[in-house]
Amino acid sequence: MTTYDLYQADAFASELFTGNPAAVMPLTEWLPDDILLKIAQENNLAETAYVIKQAPGKYKLRWFTPGAEVPLCGHATLATAHILYTELGETEDEIIFETLSGPLRVKRKGAGYAMDFPAYATPKDAMQYAAAIEAACGAKPIEVIEQSFLLAIFEEAETVRKMKPNLLQIEEIGEGVHEGCVLVSAPGDQGFDFVSRLFAPGVGIPEDPVTGSAHCQLTPYWAKKLGKTEFKAWQASPRGGEVQCRLEGDRVHLWGKAVTYLRGQIHLP
């Protein structure tokens, strides 16, 4: 049996049991992909992050849902940086992660962490999905955009907050195109610039509590709609989470906090 350390942190959260939990597993070399996926399935969280140190402040990073490896994950990147700084002795001012989405940079900023991610700013009209989204979500979108996520826009925040979609229908909408994921959003309320939710049954996540990568698409969208570049956003899942966003050219800067929940070990044959 081989023993590995495993951590869990709530990301985009200032207290436990809020935000989005992610597992973080430090490695010295990649385990086989099928093992990485099985560990993610066993953890049964939205994301499990695997990280390998290359040098001070420089790491390789991969993310797995219970269903698949994904090219970008914001909350698990935040959780990983938090664990590296608070549990594993990282002292560099900035961490650079080598990922499938290119280099991602994270800095400690105040009581939280600032992340530098790519902006998804080339939307394509996808109103052909509007009827299926209305049937699955019980509300008619005013706009549907095809990009990293299939994004449906609704008129009111309350519609997004109260939405109870049919997840089987959601999975069928994006199957083979958007991996059975639908991102919904609306203009904000309660002091927020916009609200959102992400339903991702196609990758084993009925609803993701807080999704950093979704804000790489939402930030440039709402920048164009609202005529500004800084936002206070709320992901209105049952756990809920606040994401502060800023658009800078072709990059999105996200800021959030994280809280460590678990320190443990797993044993593999």
Backbone as JSON, one array per atom type, in Angstrom:
{
  "sequence": "MTTYDLYQADAFASELFTGNPAAVMPLTEWLPDDILLKIAQENNLAETAYVIKQAPGKYKLRWFTPGAEVPLCGHATLATAHILYTELGETEDEIIFETLSGPLRVKRKGAGYAMDFPAYATPKDAMQYAAAIEAACGAKPIEVIEQSFLLAIFEEAETVRKMKPNLLQIEEIGEGVHEGCVLVSAPGDQGFDFVSRLFAPGVGIPEDPVTGSAHCQLTPYWAKKLGKTEFKAWQASPRGGEVQCRLEGDRVHLWGKAVTYLRGQIHLP",
  "N": [[0.84, -1.2, 0.0], [0.47, 2.24, -0.77], [0.8, 5.43, 0.64], [-0.83, 8.56, 0.49], [-1.01, 12.07, 0.93], [-3.96, 14.01, 1.5], [-6.06, 16.76, 1.06], [-8.81, 18.92, 1.86], [-10.69, 21.73, 0.94], [-12.88, 24.52, 1.34], [-13.73, 26.59, -1.21], [-13.97, 29.97, -2.48], [-15.15, 30.95, -0.21], [-15.7, 32.21, 3.08], [-16.15, 31.0, 5.41], [-16.56, 27.75, 6.88], [-18.47, 25.15, 5.22], [-19.65, 26.62, 3.26], [-19.47, 28.08, -0.06], [-17.48, 26.29, -2.48], [-16.51, 23.0, -2.18], [-13.35, 21.4, -2.6], [-11.08, 18.76, -3.3], [-7.61, 18.35, -2.7], [-4.68, 16.97, -3.85], [-1.41, 16.37, -3.35], [1.26, 15.3, -5.44], [4.18, 13.47, -6.57], [4.64, 12.5, -9.04], [2.57, 11.88, -11.93], [-0.18, 9.76, -11.35], [-1.71, 6.9, -13.01], [-4.26, 7.82, -15.38], [-6.77, 6.59, -15.06], [-6.74, 5.93, -12.39], [-6.56, 8.44, -11.19], [-9.07, 9.4, -11.89], [-10.71, 7.55, -10.53], [-10.09, 8.14, -7.87], [-11.14, 10.73, -7.73], [-13.82, 10.07, -8.1], [-14.25, 8.58, -5.79], [-13.84, 10.54, -3.86], [-15.99, 12.13, -4.46], [-16.62, 14.83, -4.91], [-17.16, 18.05, -6.49], [-14.76, 18.72, -7.76], [-11.51, 17.26, -7.88], [-8.25, 18.16, -7.31], [-5.01, 17.66, -8.63], [-1.64, 18.05, -7.9], [1.71, 18.84, -8.74], [4.85, 19.69, -7.62], [7.28, 21.71, -9.2], [9.22, 23.65, -8.89], [10.09, 26.26, -6.52], [7.13, 28.04, -6.17], [6.18, 27.15, -8.63], [4.18, 24.88, -10.38], [2.68, 21.84, -11.65], [-0.67, 21.23, -12.6], [-3.74, 19.5, -12.45], [-7.24, 18.76, -13.01], [-10.02, 16.85, -11.93], [-13.37, 15.9, -12.29], [-16.0, 13.79, -10.87], [-16.65, 12.55, -13.2], [-14.93, 13.11, -15.37], [-11.76, 14.37, -16.67], [-11.13, 17.88, -16.63], [-10.6, 20.94, -18.53], [-10.25, 23.37, -17.24], [-10.54, 24.76, -14.02], [-11.75, 26.86, -11.65], [-12.4, 27.05, -8.84], [-11.1, 24.86, -7.68], [-8.49, 25.45, -8.3], [-8.12, 27.72, -6.74], [-8.49, 26.51, -4.21], [-6.28, 24.79, -4.24], [-4.07, 26.58, -4.31], [-4.49, 27.78, -1.84], [-4.07, 25.6, -0.07], [-1.37, 25.03, -0.66], [-0.11, 27.36, 0.26], [-0.94, 27.51, 2.97], [-0.65, 24.99, 4.15], [1.49, 23.55, 3.01], [3.81, 24.98, 2.9], [4.55, 26.86, 0.91], [6.15, 29.84, -0.15], [6.56, 31.77, -2.04], [5.61, 34.87, -3.63], [3.88, 34.68, -5.75], [2.12, 32.06, -7.35], [2.57, 29.91, -10.07], [0.71, 27.94, -12.13], [1.01, 25.22, -14.27], [-1.12, 24.19, -16.72], [-3.85, 22.55, -18.55], [-5.11, 24.69, -19.66], [-3.15, 26.51, -20.15], [-0.67, 28.69, -18.57], [-1.58, 29.53, -15.27], [-2.0, 32.05, -12.89], [-1.68, 32.76, -9.45], [-2.06, 34.85, -6.67], [-1.52, 35.77, -3.26], [-3.77, 37.96, -1.79], [-4.71, 40.37, 0.31], [-7.07, 39.06, 2.53], [-7.56, 36.92, 0.97], [-7.26, 35.34, -2.26], [-5.96, 36.18, -5.43], [-6.67, 35.42, -8.75], [-5.47, 34.81, -12.02], [-6.9, 34.33, -15.0], [-7.76, 32.99, -18.3], [-9.88, 34.91, -20.48], [-13.08, 34.16, -21.8], [-14.26, 35.26, -24.59], [-15.53, 35.19, -27.07], [-18.34, 34.79, -28.03], [-20.96, 32.72, -29.46], [-24.0, 32.75, -31.12], [-26.68, 30.74, -29.93], [-29.39, 30.14, -30.0], [-30.86, 28.02, -30.88], [-30.99, 26.17, -28.93], [-32.8, 27.15, -27.14], [-35.54, 26.37, -26.74], [-35.29, 23.79, -25.7], [-33.87, 24.34, -23.36], [-35.75, 25.93, -22.03], [-37.74, 23.99, -21.61], [-36.38, 22.26, -19.89], [-35.66, 23.88, -17.73], [-37.86, 25.34, -16.98], [-38.31, 28.0, -17.53], [-38.13, 30.72, -19.85], [-35.34, 31.49, -21.76], [-33.77, 34.63, -22.61], [-31.65, 34.9, -24.17], [-29.22, 32.79, -25.66], [-26.01, 31.48, -25.56], [-23.28, 30.02, -27.16], [-20.35, 28.71, -26.08], [-17.48, 28.24, -24.07], [-19.06, 27.21, -22.0], [-22.51, 26.32, -22.38], [-24.46, 28.96, -22.32], [-27.23, 30.39, -20.84], [-29.31, 33.17, -20.71], [-31.39, 34.93, -18.51], [-34.21, 37.06, -17.67], [-34.59, 37.94, -15.01], [-33.07, 37.89, -11.76], [-34.33, 36.43, -9.77], [-35.58, 34.36, -11.12], [-33.43, 32.72, -11.82], [-32.46, 32.12, -9.25], [-34.55, 30.58, -8.13], [-34.77, 28.39, -9.76], [-35.46, 25.04, -10.69], [-34.27, 22.71, -12.29], [-34.82, 20.01, -14.65], [-32.63, 17.56, -14.49], [-31.96, 15.4, -16.09], [-32.9, 16.19, -18.58], [-31.31, 18.46, -18.9], [-28.79, 17.27, -19.18], [-29.08, 16.02, -21.64], [-29.3, 18.17, -23.37], [-26.76, 19.38, -23.79], [-25.23, 17.24, -24.52], [-22.44, 15.72, -25.94], [-21.64, 18.1, -27.05], [-21.45, 20.25, -25.2], [-20.83, 18.78, -23.01], [-23.0, 18.05, -21.44], [-23.67, 20.27, -19.81], [-25.11, 23.21, -18.5], [-25.04, 26.63, -18.15], [-26.53, 29.21, -16.34], [-27.71, 32.57, -16.13], [-28.37, 35.94, -14.93], [-29.23, 39.47, -14.7], [-28.06, 41.11, -11.73], [-29.12, 41.11, -8.22], [-29.8, 42.19, -4.85], [-27.47, 43.62, -4.25], [-25.55, 42.57, -5.95], [-23.85, 42.36, -9.12], [-24.38, 40.5, -11.12], [-26.02, 37.29, -11.24], [-25.65, 33.71, -11.11], [-25.87, 30.21, -12.02], [-24.69, 26.83, -12.27], [-25.39, 23.92, -13.92], [-24.32, 20.69, -14.23], [-24.68, 17.86, -15.0], [-23.67, 16.14, -16.89], [-20.96, 15.76, -16.44], [-20.92, 14.58, -14.04], [-21.76, 16.28, -11.98], [-24.42, 17.42, -10.45], [-25.25, 20.08, -9.63], [-22.96, 22.66, -9.62], [-21.44, 24.18, -6.87], [-19.93, 26.7, -6.71], [-18.36, 28.28, -9.38], [-15.4, 28.95, -10.72], [-14.32, 28.92, -13.38], [-16.59, 29.35, -14.94], [-17.0, 32.03, -14.58], [-15.08, 33.11, -16.16], [-16.26, 33.23, -18.57], [-18.65, 34.56, -17.98], [-17.82, 37.08, -17.02], [-16.64, 38.68, -19.24], [-19.0, 38.7, -20.78], [-20.94, 40.11, -19.2], [-19.52, 42.44, -18.89], [-19.67, 43.61, -21.4], [-22.45, 43.95, -21.58], [-23.1, 45.57, -19.36], [-21.34, 47.64, -19.43], [-18.99, 48.0, -17.91], [-16.06, 46.95, -16.01], [-15.51, 45.71, -13.61], [-16.84, 43.53, -11.15], [-19.17, 42.33, -8.72], [-20.15, 39.26, -8.05], [-22.63, 36.67, -7.68], [-22.99, 33.27, -7.14], [-25.73, 31.36, -7.21], [-26.23, 28.85, -5.95], [-27.4, 26.21, -3.69], [-25.44, 26.16, -1.59], [-24.05, 28.5, -2.19], [-21.97, 31.31, -3.21], [-19.62, 34.0, -3.3], [-18.05, 35.81, -5.88], [-15.53, 37.92, -6.85], [-14.87, 39.8, -9.67], [-12.81, 40.87, -12.39], [-12.28, 42.32, -15.54], [-9.54, 42.35, -17.65], [-8.36, 43.19, -20.5], [-7.65, 40.39, -22.37], [-7.86, 38.73, -20.23], [-9.23, 37.41, -17.2], [-9.6, 38.41, -13.91], [-10.04, 36.89, -10.88], [-11.21, 36.93, -7.53], [-11.13, 35.48, -4.32], [-11.83, 33.82, -1.17], [-10.65, 31.06, 0.9], [-11.14, 28.12, 2.92], [-9.71, 25.74, 5.0], [-10.83, 22.43, 5.36], [-10.28, 19.7, 5.76], [-7.62, 17.49, 6.6], [-5.85, 14.76, 5.62], [-5.13, 11.27, 4.85], [-4.82, 8.97, 2.14], [-4.9, 5.55, 1.05], [-3.43, 3.57, -1.34], [-3.34, 0.64, -3.38]],
  "CA": [[0.0, 0.0, 0.0], [1.16, 3.53, -0.81], [0.03, 6.46, 1.34], [-0.77, 9.91, -0.09], [-1.73, 13.11, 1.66], [-5.13, 14.55, 0.83], [-6.65, 17.89, 1.76], [-10.08, 19.42, 1.32], [-10.93, 23.12, 1.33], [-14.04, 25.21, 0.78], [-13.24, 27.72, -1.99], [-14.91, 31.08, -2.59], [-15.85, 30.86, 1.07], [-15.02, 32.8, 4.22], [-16.41, 30.13, 6.56], [-16.82, 26.37, 6.48], [-19.78, 24.7, 4.77], [-20.14, 27.5, 2.21], [-18.6, 28.01, -1.22], [-17.39, 25.04, -3.24], [-15.43, 22.15, -1.68], [-12.47, 20.72, -3.55], [-9.99, 17.97, -2.74], [-6.29, 18.69, -3.24], [-3.8, 15.83, -3.61], [-0.04, 16.57, -3.84], [1.92, 14.13, -6.0], [5.52, 13.68, -7.11], [4.48, 12.16, -10.45], [1.17, 11.56, -12.2], [-0.7, 8.4, -11.34], [-2.48, 6.65, -14.23], [-5.48, 8.63, -15.46], [-7.92, 5.88, -14.53], [-6.65, 6.02, -10.93], [-6.93, 9.81, -10.84], [-10.53, 9.49, -12.0], [-11.32, 6.76, -9.45], [-9.95, 8.9, -6.63], [-12.14, 11.79, -7.81], [-15.13, 9.45, -7.87], [-14.32, 8.21, -4.38], [-14.01, 11.79, -3.11], [-17.38, 12.53, -4.76], [-16.75, 16.28, -4.9], [-17.2, 18.61, -7.85], [-13.43, 18.62, -8.35], [-10.31, 16.87, -7.17], [-7.07, 18.74, -7.96], [-3.74, 16.96, -8.44], [-0.61, 19.06, -8.08], [3.09, 18.39, -8.67], [5.79, 20.81, -7.5], [8.44, 21.7, -10.09], [10.19, 24.57, -8.3], [9.33, 27.18, -5.67], [6.14, 28.85, -6.87], [5.83, 26.6, -9.95], [3.55, 23.57, -10.21], [1.76, 21.28, -12.62], [-1.99, 21.1, -11.97], [-4.83, 18.89, -13.23], [-8.51, 18.72, -12.27], [-10.95, 15.79, -12.31], [-14.68, 15.72, -11.68], [-16.27, 12.35, -10.8], [-16.94, 12.0, -14.52], [-13.93, 13.35, -16.41], [-10.81, 15.47, -16.5], [-11.63, 19.12, -17.22], [-9.48, 21.79, -18.93], [-10.08, 24.54, -16.39], [-11.4, 24.79, -12.83], [-11.35, 27.99, -10.82], [-12.46, 26.88, -7.38], [-10.08, 23.9, -7.27], [-7.22, 26.18, -8.37], [-8.11, 28.52, -5.52], [-8.27, 25.6, -3.08], [-4.91, 24.29, -4.3], [-3.18, 27.65, -3.86], [-4.69, 27.93, -0.39], [-3.4, 24.49, 0.62], [0.07, 25.19, -0.82], [0.35, 28.44, 1.13], [-1.24, 27.35, 4.41], [-0.34, 23.65, 4.65], [2.65, 22.91, 2.4], [5.0, 25.79, 3.05], [4.9, 27.75, -0.2], [6.44, 31.2, 0.33], [6.66, 32.72, -3.16], [4.49, 35.81, -3.7], [2.97, 34.25, -6.81], [2.19, 30.67, -7.8], [2.24, 29.7, -11.48], [0.3, 26.57, -12.4], [1.01, 24.75, -15.65], [-2.39, 23.46, -16.86], [-4.36, 22.38, -19.9], [-5.52, 26.0, -20.14], [-1.99, 27.39, -20.14], [-0.23, 29.09, -17.23], [-2.53, 30.25, -14.42], [-1.25, 32.71, -11.81], [-2.44, 33.03, -8.22], [-1.33, 35.61, -5.65], [-2.23, 36.13, -2.04], [-4.2, 39.36, -1.82], [-5.53, 40.61, 1.49], [-7.46, 37.84, 3.23], [-7.88, 35.89, -0.01], [-6.34, 35.01, -3.34], [-6.31, 36.73, -6.74], [-6.33, 34.45, -9.8], [-5.39, 35.36, -13.37], [-7.39, 33.3, -15.88], [-8.13, 33.46, -19.63], [-11.27, 35.34, -20.71], [-13.77, 33.56, -22.93], [-14.96, 36.46, -25.06], [-15.95, 35.06, -28.47], [-19.59, 34.02, -27.98], [-21.66, 32.35, -30.69], [-25.44, 32.61, -30.88], [-27.11, 29.34, -29.82], [-30.82, 30.14, -29.66], [-31.47, 26.74, -31.25], [-31.17, 25.4, -27.69], [-33.69, 27.88, -26.23], [-36.74, 25.6, -26.4], [-34.89, 22.68, -24.83], [-33.54, 24.92, -22.06], [-37.02, 26.3, -21.39], [-38.4, 22.77, -21.15], [-35.62, 21.68, -18.78], [-35.5, 24.82, -16.61], [-39.14, 25.91, -16.59], [-38.32, 29.43, -17.81], [-37.68, 31.0, -21.21], [-34.17, 32.38, -21.82], [-33.85, 35.71, -23.59], [-30.46, 34.77, -25.01], [-28.42, 31.58, -25.43], [-24.69, 31.67, -26.15], [-22.47, 28.8, -27.24], [-18.95, 29.03, -25.86], [-16.95, 27.2, -23.2], [-20.3, 26.65, -21.48], [-23.75, 26.75, -23.02], [-24.9, 29.99, -21.39], [-28.6, 30.87, -21.03], [-29.54, 34.41, -19.98], [-32.78, 35.16, -18.14], [-34.48, 38.47, -17.39], [-34.59, 38.3, -13.59], [-32.27, 37.07, -10.86], [-35.19, 35.52, -9.01], [-35.79, 33.18, -11.96], [-32.24, 31.88, -11.66], [-32.37, 31.66, -7.86], [-35.6, 29.6, -7.82], [-34.81, 27.38, -10.82], [-35.34, 23.63, -10.32], [-34.25, 22.08, -13.61], [-34.81, 18.57, -14.86], [-31.22, 17.32, -14.8], [-31.87, 14.47, -17.22], [-33.06, 16.99, -19.78], [-30.11, 19.29, -19.0], [-27.7, 16.45, -19.69], [-29.33, 15.75, -23.06], [-29.15, 19.4, -24.16], [-25.38, 19.63, -24.17], [-24.51, 15.98, -24.71], [-21.61, 15.66, -27.12], [-21.24, 19.44, -27.46], [-21.05, 20.98, -24.0], [-20.64, 17.79, -21.94], [-24.16, 18.0, -20.56], [-23.59, 21.36, -18.85], [-25.8, 24.45, -18.85], [-24.79, 27.76, -17.26], [-27.63, 30.18, -16.42], [-27.33, 33.83, -15.5], [-29.32, 37.04, -15.04], [-28.77, 40.67, -13.99], [-27.99, 40.86, -10.3], [-29.99, 41.69, -7.21], [-29.22, 42.11, -3.51], [-26.14, 44.21, -4.23], [-24.64, 41.9, -6.88], [-23.97, 42.81, -10.51], [-25.08, 39.42, -11.83], [-26.11, 36.01, -10.54], [-25.52, 32.58, -12.02], [-25.83, 28.84, -11.51], [-24.19, 25.89, -13.27], [-25.87, 22.54, -13.83], [-23.36, 19.93, -15.02], [-24.84, 16.42, -14.78], [-22.9, 15.37, -17.88], [-19.63, 15.44, -15.9], [-21.1, 14.03, -12.7], [-22.03, 17.34, -11.0], [-25.79, 17.92, -10.66], [-25.09, 21.53, -9.61], [-21.69, 23.07, -9.05], [-21.74, 25.25, -5.92], [-19.34, 27.96, -7.17], [-17.57, 27.86, -10.53], [-14.51, 30.0, -11.19], [-14.18, 28.92, -14.84], [-17.79, 29.94, -15.54], [-16.87, 33.49, -14.54], [-14.23, 33.5, -17.28], [-17.22, 33.51, -19.65], [-19.64, 35.52, -17.51], [-17.24, 38.41, -16.84], [-16.68, 39.46, -20.49], [-20.38, 38.89, -21.23], [-21.58, 41.19, -18.46], [-18.78, 43.68, -19.16], [-20.26, 44.19, -22.61], [-23.84, 44.32, -21.32], [-23.23, 46.58, -18.31], [-20.44, 48.74, -19.7], [-17.96, 48.17, -16.89], [-15.11, 45.83, -16.02], [-15.39, 45.1, -12.28], [-18.14, 42.99, -10.76], [-19.41, 41.5, -7.55], [-21.06, 38.25, -8.58], [-23.13, 35.66, -6.74], [-23.46, 32.01, -7.7], [-26.89, 31.16, -6.33], [-26.46, 27.45, -5.59], [-27.8, 26.1, -2.28], [-24.33, 26.59, -0.73], [-23.81, 29.89, -2.54], [-20.61, 31.81, -3.12], [-19.34, 35.3, -3.9], [-16.85, 35.9, -6.71], [-15.22, 39.26, -7.34], [-14.34, 39.61, -11.02], [-12.36, 42.05, -13.13], [-11.83, 42.03, -16.9], [-8.39, 43.11, -18.09], [-7.99, 42.72, -21.84], [-8.1, 39.02, -22.64], [-7.73, 37.98, -18.99], [-10.19, 37.65, -16.13], [-9.03, 38.29, -12.58], [-11.03, 36.46, -9.91], [-10.71, 36.99, -6.17], [-11.97, 34.8, -3.34], [-11.2, 33.25, 0.01], [-10.79, 29.61, 1.06], [-11.04, 27.64, 4.3], [-9.36, 24.31, 5.06], [-11.8, 21.59, 6.07], [-9.82, 18.34, 6.06], [-6.26, 17.03, 6.37], [-5.91, 13.32, 5.81], [-4.31, 10.42, 3.99], [-5.48, 7.85, 1.47], [-4.0, 4.4, 0.87], [-3.68, 2.93, -2.62], [-2.55, -0.58, -3.56]],
  "C": [[0.88, 1.26, 0.0], [0.25, 4.59, -0.22], [0.26, 7.82, 0.68], [-1.53, 10.87, 0.82], [-2.89, 13.62, 0.82], [-5.72, 15.66, 1.7], [-7.99, 18.24, 1.12], [-10.29, 20.84, 1.83], [-12.2, 23.61, 0.66], [-13.52, 26.49, 0.1], [-14.36, 28.72, -2.26], [-15.81, 31.09, -1.35], [-15.03, 31.55, 2.16], [-15.29, 32.03, 5.5], [-16.75, 28.75, 6.03], [-18.27, 26.16, 6.07], [-20.45, 25.7, 3.84], [-19.17, 27.39, 1.03], [-18.59, 26.63, -1.85], [-16.24, 24.19, -2.72], [-14.64, 21.5, -2.8], [-11.44, 19.92, -2.77], [-8.7, 18.37, -3.44], [-5.32, 17.57, -2.85], [-2.42, 16.12, -4.2], [0.55, 15.25, -4.32], [3.36, 14.48, -6.37], [5.59, 13.3, -8.58], [3.03, 11.76, -10.67], [0.9, 10.07, -12.02], [-1.44, 8.16, -12.65], [-3.81, 7.39, -14.21], [-6.69, 7.91, -14.88], [-7.93, 5.9, -12.99], [-7.03, 7.43, -10.47], [-8.44, 9.99, -10.89], [-11.22, 8.72, -10.87], [-11.21, 7.47, -8.11], [-10.97, 10.03, -6.6], [-13.54, 11.25, -7.56], [-15.31, 9.08, -6.41], [-14.52, 9.45, -3.51], [-15.42, 12.34, -3.27], [-17.61, 14.02, -4.52], [-16.79, 16.79, -6.33], [-15.84, 18.48, -8.52], [-12.44, 18.04, -7.35], [-9.13, 17.4, -7.97], [-5.84, 17.92, -7.62], [-2.61, 17.92, -8.79], [0.77, 18.47, -7.87], [4.0, 19.62, -8.63], [6.95, 20.63, -8.46], [9.59, 22.54, -9.53], [9.41, 25.47, -7.36], [8.4, 28.07, -6.5], [5.7, 28.32, -8.21], [5.36, 25.16, -9.81], [2.83, 23.15, -11.49], [0.44, 21.0, -11.91], [-2.99, 20.49, -12.95], [-6.06, 18.79, -12.35], [-9.39, 17.6, -12.82], [-12.26, 15.96, -11.56], [-14.89, 14.22, -11.48], [-16.51, 11.71, -12.17], [-15.83, 12.12, -15.54], [-12.89, 14.35, -15.95], [-11.36, 16.7, -17.2], [-10.45, 20.05, -17.52], [-9.25, 22.99, -18.04], [-11.04, 24.45, -15.22], [-10.9, 25.88, -11.9], [-11.32, 27.67, -9.34], [-11.41, 25.88, -6.89], [-8.68, 24.5, -7.39], [-7.06, 27.04, -7.12], [-7.82, 27.65, -4.3], [-6.84, 25.09, -3.06], [-3.92, 25.34, -3.83], [-3.27, 27.84, -2.35], [-3.96, 26.83, 0.38], [-1.88, 24.62, 0.5], [0.61, 26.26, 0.13], [0.18, 28.12, 2.62], [-0.81, 26.01, 4.98], [1.02, 23.12, 4.19], [3.86, 23.82, 2.27], [5.42, 26.66, 1.88], [5.07, 29.18, 0.3], [6.56, 32.22, -0.8], [5.42, 33.63, -3.19], [3.44, 35.37, -4.71], [3.21, 32.78, -7.13], [1.79, 30.63, -9.26], [1.94, 28.22, -11.67], [0.36, 26.3, -13.89], [-0.19, 23.83, -15.83], [-2.76, 23.26, -18.32], [-4.84, 23.69, -20.5], [-4.37, 27.0, -20.15], [-1.61, 27.76, -18.72], [-1.29, 29.9, -16.51], [-1.77, 30.78, -13.21], [-2.17, 33.01, -10.64], [-1.54, 33.76, -7.24], [-2.17, 35.73, -4.4], [-2.54, 37.62, -2.09], [-5.15, 39.6, -0.67], [-5.8, 39.31, 2.22], [-7.76, 36.7, 2.27], [-6.82, 35.74, -1.06], [-6.87, 35.6, -4.65], [-5.79, 35.78, -7.81], [-6.43, 35.11, -11.16], [-5.71, 34.24, -14.36], [-7.66, 33.86, -17.28], [-9.6, 33.88, -19.69], [-11.83, 34.62, -21.92], [-14.71, 34.62, -23.51], [-15.35, 36.4, -26.53], [-17.24, 34.23, -28.54], [-20.19, 33.79, -29.37], [-23.13, 32.15, -30.34], [-25.84, 31.14, -30.89], [-28.58, 29.26, -29.43], [-31.53, 28.86, -30.11], [-31.69, 25.85, -30.03], [-32.23, 26.0, -26.77], [-34.9, 27.05, -25.79], [-36.41, 24.45, -25.45], [-34.53, 23.18, -23.44], [-34.8, 25.33, -21.32], [-37.73, 25.08, -20.85], [-37.7, 22.19, -19.92], [-35.65, 22.56, -17.54], [-36.8, 25.46, -16.17], [-39.22, 27.41, -16.78], [-37.69, 29.67, -19.17], [-36.46, 31.92, -21.19], [-34.36, 33.46, -22.87], [-32.66, 35.68, -24.54], [-29.77, 33.46, -24.65], [-27.13, 31.73, -26.22], [-23.91, 30.36, -26.07], [-21.0, 29.17, -27.14], [-18.35, 27.91, -25.03], [-18.08, 26.45, -22.51], [-21.45, 27.09, -22.39], [-24.43, 27.68, -22.02], [-26.29, 30.49, -21.78], [-28.83, 32.08, -20.13], [-31.03, 34.58, -19.73], [-32.96, 36.6, -17.68], [-34.27, 38.84, -15.94], [-33.76, 37.33, -12.75], [-33.12, 36.04, -10.12], [-35.49, 34.25, -9.79], [-34.64, 32.2, -11.8], [-32.17, 31.3, -10.25], [-33.35, 30.52, -7.57], [-35.64, 28.42, -8.79], [-34.61, 25.97, -10.25], [-35.38, 22.8, -11.59], [-34.37, 20.56, -13.56], [-33.41, 18.2, -15.34], [-31.03, 16.31, -15.94], [-32.0, 15.22, -18.54], [-31.86, 17.92, -20.0], [-28.98, 18.5, -19.64], [-27.85, 16.19, -21.18], [-29.09, 16.98, -23.92], [-27.72, 19.54, -24.67], [-24.6, 18.38, -24.5], [-23.73, 15.99, -26.02], [-21.12, 17.01, -27.6], [-20.68, 20.2, -26.26], [-21.0, 20.06, -22.78], [-21.8, 17.77, -20.95], [-24.16, 19.05, -19.48], [-24.35, 22.58, -19.37], [-25.55, 25.48, -17.75], [-25.93, 28.76, -17.44], [-27.23, 31.43, -15.65], [-28.41, 34.87, -15.74], [-28.71, 38.28, -14.39], [-28.93, 40.48, -12.49], [-29.08, 41.51, -9.47], [-29.22, 41.64, -5.88], [-27.77, 42.61, -3.45], [-25.14, 43.56, -5.15], [-24.9, 42.38, -8.3], [-24.65, 41.77, -11.38], [-25.08, 38.18, -10.96], [-26.0, 34.89, -11.57], [-25.7, 31.28, -11.26], [-25.31, 27.96, -12.64], [-24.69, 24.49, -12.96], [-25.01, 21.7, -14.77], [-23.49, 18.43, -14.81], [-24.02, 15.58, -15.74], [-21.5, 15.02, -17.42], [-19.73, 15.04, -14.43], [-21.37, 15.05, -11.61], [-23.45, 17.86, -11.23], [-25.85, 19.44, -10.66], [-23.78, 21.87, -8.93], [-21.92, 24.25, -8.11], [-21.22, 26.63, -6.33], [-18.29, 27.63, -8.22], [-16.7, 29.01, -11.03], [-14.43, 30.07, -12.7], [-15.4, 29.5, -15.53], [-17.68, 31.46, -15.57], [-15.85, 34.0, -15.56], [-15.08, 33.79, -18.52], [-18.2, 34.59, -19.23], [-19.08, 36.94, -17.43], [-17.2, 39.21, -18.14], [-18.09, 39.67, -21.02], [-21.02, 40.08, -20.53], [-20.82, 42.5, -18.59], [-19.36, 44.38, -20.38], [-21.68, 44.69, -22.35], [-23.95, 45.52, -20.37], [-22.28, 47.75, -18.48], [-19.44, 49.04, -18.6], [-17.12, 46.91, -16.82], [-14.91, 45.18, -14.66], [-16.76, 44.72, -11.75], [-18.06, 42.27, -9.42], [-20.51, 40.52, -7.94], [-21.45, 37.26, -7.5], [-23.56, 34.43, -7.51], [-24.49, 31.44, -6.74], [-27.23, 29.69, -6.14], [-26.94, 27.38, -4.15], [-26.7, 26.49, -1.29], [-24.02, 28.06, -0.95], [-22.36, 30.3, -2.42], [-20.45, 33.12, -3.86], [-18.04, 35.25, -4.68], [-16.67, 37.34, -7.15], [-14.42, 39.12, -8.63], [-13.87, 40.95, -11.6], [-11.85, 41.62, -14.49], [-10.67, 42.95, -17.24], [-7.92, 42.55, -19.43], [-8.54, 41.33, -22.09], [-7.93, 38.12, -21.42], [-8.85, 38.37, -18.03], [-9.48, 37.44, -14.8], [-10.16, 37.99, -11.59], [-10.42, 36.51, -8.51], [-11.68, 36.26, -5.25], [-11.14, 34.28, -2.19], [-11.36, 31.73, 0.0], [-10.55, 29.24, 2.52], [-10.72, 26.15, 4.28], [-10.37, 23.55, 5.9], [-11.17, 20.28, 6.55], [-8.34, 18.19, 5.72], [-6.25, 15.53, 6.63], [-4.96, 12.57, 4.9], [-5.21, 9.38, 3.34], [-4.44, 6.77, 1.2], [-4.4, 3.67, -0.4], [-2.82, 1.68, -2.74], [-1.38, -0.35, -4.53]]
}
